[in-house]
Each structure stands twice: as C-alpha cells, then as structure tokens.
C-alpha cells in the first residue's frame, strides 16, 4: 500500500519523490557539495524574489529547455484541445529561462500558467524521465515549476481574478466554496455523517474533502459504511478544515500552510496516528505538500481508501455479491495514476463486482485521459475544463459503455456534465462497491450521480436529494463576500 511513513520519510517509489540529478536535497548524508565546479551563473534580475525563484528552478527548466523534445505536448490535456504553444509544458520551462536572462518578468507570464491541470502527464511522457528515471530516480518537474510560478505571482501581487476570489472565500469559510446556497462552513462539515454513529477522534480518522463533504455526501457515506462493514475502526476530526491543496496549486501558499497547520494540530489533539483519504487531491496534498511543510515533525500515516478497500476484498473481509448490471470503463484520476502510479487497485475492486462488463482501455500512465477538473482550471477557465471532459467522454463512448466510473469527486462533476450529451452515466467507485455489498447509502448525489433510469437508480440514493434542484453555481458565479 502506498503511504507516507511517520516522520515524513518519502517512500521508495520515485513517483512520490522525483529527483533531479545534481539538485541539493538537504538530506544527503555526505552533506552539501563543498566544491564549486563551475562559477554560479550571472542572473541579471533586479527583483530579489524573482532572482531567488530563478536560482531555485533554473536547473529544472534547463533540463526541459535544452532537450527540446516536446513530446509532452501530445499528452497535455490543455494542448489537446487548444493547440496553444504558449500553454505547453515546454513553454512553461522556457519562460523560466527567459526570466533568468531578464527578458520576461512574472507579470508577463502569470496568466499562461493558469492553463495547466497539474495532471503530470508531461512529466511521464518526457524522454528525460523515461530514459534516466530507472537510474537516477529522475522526473521532469513541470508540476512543481507551474506551482512555483503561480506562488511567485501571488507573492508579487499578480493575481488571477477567479483564484483570488476562490481563496478569499475559502479562507473566510475554512472550506472551499463548492456550492451556491448549501452551507459551506465548519458547523456543517460533518453533516454528511448524520445517523452513522461515528465517533470523534481515535488512532484512525477519515478526512472528507470539501466537494464530498458538502456536495457529494453519498460518497463519504458509502466509504464510512463499507469500512464499518469490514470492521475498520475510525473516527472523524474534531474540527476539519480544507486540506489547503487547491490553495497551494493556485499559488496561495501561506494560506495552504496555515490550513495544514490547523489540520495537523487537530489530528494530534484527537490522538490520530493515521488518516484515511478518499479524494486523490487530498492524497497528493497530504503525501507531498504536508511533508514539505513539516519535515520530520510530520508523524501521520496517510492511507488511500481505494487501496485499503482493494486490500479488504483481497483478504476476504469484503465480498461484493449483489450483481450490478452495467457496461463500464474506468476513469483514472490523474493524481492517482499519473502522479502516484496507482491504477491497479481500482481495477481490482471493479473486477470483484459481479454483473459488471468492464471494457478497460490500455491508457494508464502518461496516456490516460484527464477530466480537466484539477489545478484550479475550472475556476478560471471552465470552458477549457468542459472541452477536456468532452474529449474524455468521447474516448469512453468509443468503448460502447453506459457508465464511466470515477474515483475522484472533483472529476465527477465536469465528466457528468460532458456525459449528458452521450447518454453515459458517471458514477463513483465507492458507491458502486457499496451497491454490490447491499448497502443503502443515503446522502446526496448532487445534480450528477446516477442518471440511468431517470435519476435515483442503483438503490444507493436514499436521501431524496439526488438532482433535487440544488442551486449548484460555480465559484465564479457566487456573490462577492
């Protein structure tokens, strides 16, 4: 099982901890290099913040810029629907080189970096990763470079309007503004668990992302009831805030770190040693961002629910027996497949469910498709997210399926909207497993969920709120606070 070890020590999987040969990690037992082999480059940048950024990221940028392969363009979901050369991974690195030369500054380029879902396909497709990764644990670092540029922009006072507003609302509510009129605040963050008799605290706690906690409440209800059926003991946080991951991806790092400090303190206050995570975005945040924030003080084990469920099925502690008559394919969430190399366990779960006809496609790693729902893209460029999701549904339609199964609450909404025109239902893998276990889940499926059969199909929507006309407005449509 992929996890972060107590103490923040990175796992052995190179996908979790990509390394650039020659970079100084601070953890080399031999200490930092003592000899200067070549003179440091002269960087004609007057602004101190920009100079520090360039000094940190110039090696990663030159690794891309000097090779000039550009194979990344063909797997980049934004490039696939726009063909805009300024929004390619190659351009993102070239801009850093131009900043080093003093030819561009952050205000010139910040808007271009909106056009990235942080999926990581470019890193896997890069020949620099493919050819040397086995030897040097090397991986091209486009995702990190994009995040760093966005952070430099925010620190320099260069904001994207939608992102600024989104993060102001998140800061105010301690949760992302995922809904229009549905209350999104601390008082309601545990409403999804009503009637499930879950304790507060304990050695293992379940973290539920904002989208699932307030909008897709049937997802955490399915997860909680499955875990209880398998005899897994867990509790809830005392005071859960947003994980901070989206803020970090949009460049609002101070806010992200502040939220992280709160969540870590809450885990410790209730005696938690282990956190169960159902959302891939939270999983990335807890296994990559939090260890960077806290170093050796990060003593929490992070467990992905999909991996745990596959293990419980393997051990015979869960046995799906109720047939689910659907013809499906699986949508690999980018943050699991491309970023963490997790693609087998969801397929184990699906193949254990009787009745399913699973038309899988050989599209794992860099070739798997993106929903366009990550990296803050839906906030600033909803039309691009819609185009990428439509592209994804085209691929599913070619397999002649009636259902696309997702393991990511944030992917589900744009994929479902794209599925409307193709008569393809989009369902969550946890709810599908609950159905096959004979569990009546309850809770809300929002305006997405099971459309097959005219709405509340599948027997898992018991809350009467499936597509019940909720005012689901995007963050850009909310009133100013």
VENHU-V66277 format. One record per residue. OMEGA is omega in whole degrees, 0 to 359 (NA if undefined). D_FIRST is the distance of its C-alpha to the first C-alpha in Angstrom with 1 decimal. Layout:
BEGIN
[[OMEGA & D_FIRST] [OMEGA & D_FIRST]]
END
This chain:
BEGIN
[[179 & 0.0] [182 & 3.8] [172 & 6.2] [184 & 9.8] [175 & 11.2] [182 & 14.3] [176 & 17.3] [180 & 16.0] [182 & 15.2] [177 & 13.6] [183 & 10.6] [181 & 11.8] [183 & 11.2] [179 & 14.7] [180 & 14.1] [188 & 12.9] [183 & 16.0] [187 & 18.7] [174 & 21.6] [181 & 25.3] [178 & 27.3] [182 & 29.9] [181 & 28.5] [183 & 28.8] [184 & 25.5] [181 & 27.2] [179 & 24.6] [182 & 26.4] [179 & 27.5] [180 & 30.8] [181 & 31.4] [179 & 32.6] [182 & 34.9] [184 & 38.5] [174 & 40.4] [184 & 41.2] [177 & 41.4] [179 & 42.7] [177 & 44.3] [183 & 42.2] [173 & 43.0] [182 & 45.7] [185 & 44.2] [180 & 47.1] [184 & 45.4] [183 & 47.3] [186 & 44.8] [181 & 42.9] [180 & 39.7] [179 & 39.7] [178 & 40.4] [178 & 37.5] [182 & 35.2] [179 & 36.7] [182 & 36.4] [191 & 32.6] [184 & 31.9] [180 & 34.6] [178 & 32.7] [181 & 29.9] [180 & 32.6] [177 & 34.7] [177 & 31.8] [189 & 32.0] [185 & 35.7] [181 & 37.0] [175 & 35.3] [182 & 36.4] [179 & 34.2] [176 & 33.7] [183 & 31.4] [185 & 29.2] [187 & 31.9] [177 & 31.3] [179 & 27.7] [183 & 28.4] [178 & 28.7] [180 & 31.5] [181 & 33.4] [183 & 33.2] [183 & 35.1] [186 & 37.4] [179 & 38.1] [185 & 38.9] [180 & 38.7] [183 & 38.6] [179 & 35.2] [174 & 33.4] [179 & 30.8] [180 & 33.6] [180 & 36.0] [178 & 33.6] [181 & 33.5] [179 & 37.3] [179 & 38.1] [177 & 36.7] [179 & 38.9] [177 & 41.9] [178 & 41.2] [180 & 41.4] [181 & 44.7] [183 & 45.9] [178 & 46.4] [169 & 44.1] [190 & 43.0] [181 & 40.3] [180 & 42.6] [193 & 43.3] [190 & 39.7] [184 & 37.7] [179 & 38.2] [186 & 36.8] [170 & 33.4] [191 & 33.1] [179 & 32.5] [179 & 28.9] [182 & 25.9] [184 & 23.5] [177 & 21.5] [180 & 21.2] [182 & 22.5] [181 & 25.3] [181 & 23.1] [184 & 21.5] [184 & 24.9] [177 & 26.7] [177 & 28.0] [176 & 27.6] [186 & 23.8] [189 & 24.0] [186 & 26.5] [185 & 25.4] [182 & 21.6] [185 & 20.8] [188 & 23.4] [186 & 23.3] [185 & 19.9] [171 & 22.3] [175 & 21.8] [194 & 24.7] [182 & 24.5] [181 & 26.2] [180 & 24.0] [180 & 24.6] [180 & 28.3] [178 & 28.8] [181 & 27.4] [178 & 29.6] [179 & 32.6] [179 & 32.1] [178 & 31.9] [179 & 35.1] [181 & 36.8] [180 & 36.2] [181 & 37.2] [179 & 40.3] [178 & 41.3] [187 & 40.5] [167 & 38.9] [189 & 38.0] [182 & 39.7] [180 & 37.0] [181 & 34.3] [182 & 36.7] [179 & 37.6] [183 & 34.0] [173 & 33.0] [179 & 36.2] [178 & 35.5] [180 & 31.9] [182 & 33.3] [187 & 36.0] [188 & 33.8] [175 & 30.6] [181 & 28.9] [181 & 29.2] [187 & 32.3] [184 & 30.5] [177 & 33.5] [187 & 37.3] [177 & 38.8] [181 & 35.8] [177 & 35.5] [181 & 32.7] [185 & 32.8] [183 & 31.5] [186 & 33.6] [188 & 32.0] [178 & 28.3] [180 & 27.6] [182 & 30.1] [186 & 27.4] [183 & 26.6] [177 & 30.2] [183 & 30.8] [176 & 27.2] [179 & 28.1] [180 & 25.0] [172 & 25.6] [174 & 25.5] [186 & 23.2] [182 & 21.4] [180 & 18.4] [178 & 16.1] [179 & 17.6] [176 & 17.0] [182 & 18.0] [184 & 19.8] [187 & 21.0] [181 & 24.7] [182 & 25.1] [184 & 23.4] [186 & 25.0] [188 & 28.5] [182 & 28.7] [188 & 26.1] [177 & 26.0] [181 & 25.3] [178 & 21.7] [177 & 20.8] [178 & 23.1] [181 & 21.2] [183 & 17.8] [183 & 19.5] [176 & 21.4] [181 & 18.5] [178 & 16.6] [180 & 20.0] [180 & 20.6] [179 & 17.5] [178 & 18.7] [180 & 16.1] [180 & 18.3] [177 & 18.2] [179 & 21.0] [178 & 22.2] [177 & 23.1] [179 & 26.7] [184 & 27.5] [172 & 25.0] [172 & 26.0] [182 & 24.7] [181 & 21.7] [182 & 24.1] [179 & 22.1] [178 & 24.8] [179 & 27.5] [180 & 25.9] [180 & 25.7] [176 & 29.3] [183 & 30.4] [191 & 31.0] [180 & 29.1] [179 & 31.1] [180 & 30.4] [181 & 26.7] [179 & 26.6] [177 & 28.9] [179 & 26.6] [179 & 23.6] [179 & 25.8] [183 & 26.7] [178 & 23.2] [178 & 22.1] [179 & 25.4] [178 & 24.8] [182 & 21.5] [183 & 23.2] [180 & 26.3] [176 & 24.6] [183 & 22.7] [173 & 19.2] [187 & 16.5] [179 & 13.5] [174 & 13.7] [185 & 12.4] [180 & 13.0] [185 & 14.2] [181 & 16.0] [180 & 14.7] [175 & 17.5] [183 & 16.6] [176 & 13.0] [182 & 14.8] [184 & 17.3] [183 & 15.3] [180 & 13.1] [182 & 16.1] [184 & 19.4] [177 & 19.0] [178 & 18.1] [181 & 21.2] [193 & 23.3] [178 & 22.6] [183 & 21.6] [179 & 21.2] [182 & 22.2] [189 & 18.9] [183 & 17.4] [174 & 15.1] [182 & 11.4] [184 & 10.1] [178 & 7.8] [185 & 8.3] [181 & 10.3] [178 & 10.1] [180 & 6.4] [181 & 7.7] [177 & 10.8] [179 & 9.8] [181 & 8.5] [176 & 11.8] [180 & 13.8] [182 & 12.6] [180 & 13.6] [180 & 16.8] [172 & 16.6] [179 & 17.3] [177 & 19.8] [184 & 21.1] [182 & 24.8] [181 & 26.9] [175 & 27.7] [187 & 27.2] [178 & 29.8] [170 & 28.7] [193 & 28.5] [158 & 25.5] [187 & 23.6] [175 & 20.4] [179 & 20.5] [174 & 17.5] [185 & 17.3] [185 & 18.0] [172 & 15.8] [186 & 12.7] [186 & 14.1] [186 & 16.5] [185 & 15.2] [180 & 11.4] [181 & 11.4] [178 & 9.5] [184 & 12.1] [186 & 11.2] [177 & 9.5] [179 & 12.7] [174 & 14.8] [180 & 13.5] [183 & 14.6] [181 & 17.9] [177 & 18.8] [183 & 18.5] [181 & 21.1] [177 & 24.6] [182 & 27.4] [166 & 25.4] [189 & 26.7] [176 & 24.0] [181 & 25.6] [181 & 22.7] [183 & 23.8] [185 & 22.9] [177 & 22.1] [184 & 18.6] [190 & 18.1] [184 & 21.4] [182 & 23.4] [188 & 21.6] [181 & 23.8] [176 & 23.9] [185 & 25.3] [186 & 27.1] [185 & 25.8] [173 & 24.2] [180 & 25.6] [182 & 28.5] [181 & 30.2] [182 & 31.1] [183 & 32.9] [185 & 35.1] [182 & 35.3] [180 & 34.7] [176 & 36.7] [176 & 34.3] [180 & 31.3] [181 & 33.4] [180 & 34.2] [178 & 30.7] [177 & 29.6] [176 & 32.7] [180 & 31.7] [180 & 28.3] [175 & 30.1] [181 & 32.5] [178 & 29.8] [181 & 28.6] [180 & 32.3] [179 & 32.8] [178 & 30.4] [178 & 32.7] [173 & 30.2] [185 & 31.1] [170 & 27.7] [183 & 25.1] [179 & 21.8] [174 & 20.0] [184 & 16.8] [180 & 18.5] [182 & 21.4] [176 & 23.1] [192 & 23.3] [185 & 24.7] [179 & 28.1] [178 & 29.3] [180 & 28.0] [178 & 29.8] [178 & 32.9] [181 & 32.8] [181 & 32.3] [185 & 35.6] [184 & 37.7] [181 & 36.0] [176 & 35.7] [179 & 31.9] [176 & 30.0] [184 & 26.8] [181 & 24.5] [185 & 21.2] [180 & 18.4] [178 & 17.9] [179 & 21.7] [178 & 21.9] [178 & 19.5] [179 & 21.6] [181 & 24.6] [176 & 23.6] [179 & 22.9] [182 & 26.4] [173 & 25.6] [193 & 28.2] [188 & 26.5] [180 & 29.3] [187 & 29.2] [171 & 30.1] [178 & 29.1] [177 & 31.4] [177 & 33.4] [179 & 30.6] [191 & 28.9] [179 & 30.3] [184 & 33.5] [181 & 34.0] [171 & 36.9] [172 & 38.2] [189 & 35.7] [177 & 34.0] [175 & 32.9] [175 & 30.1] [183 & 31.1] [181 & 28.4] [184 & 30.6] [187 & 32.7] [181 & 33.6] [183 & 36.5] [180 & 35.2] [178 & 33.8] [188 & 35.6] [175 & 38.1] [178 & 39.8] [180 & 37.8] [184 & 39.0] [179 & 36.0] [175 & 37.2] [183 & 35.3] [179 & 35.2] [182 & 38.0] [181 & 40.1] [177 & 39.9] [178 & 42.9] [179 & 43.1] [NA & 42.5]]
END
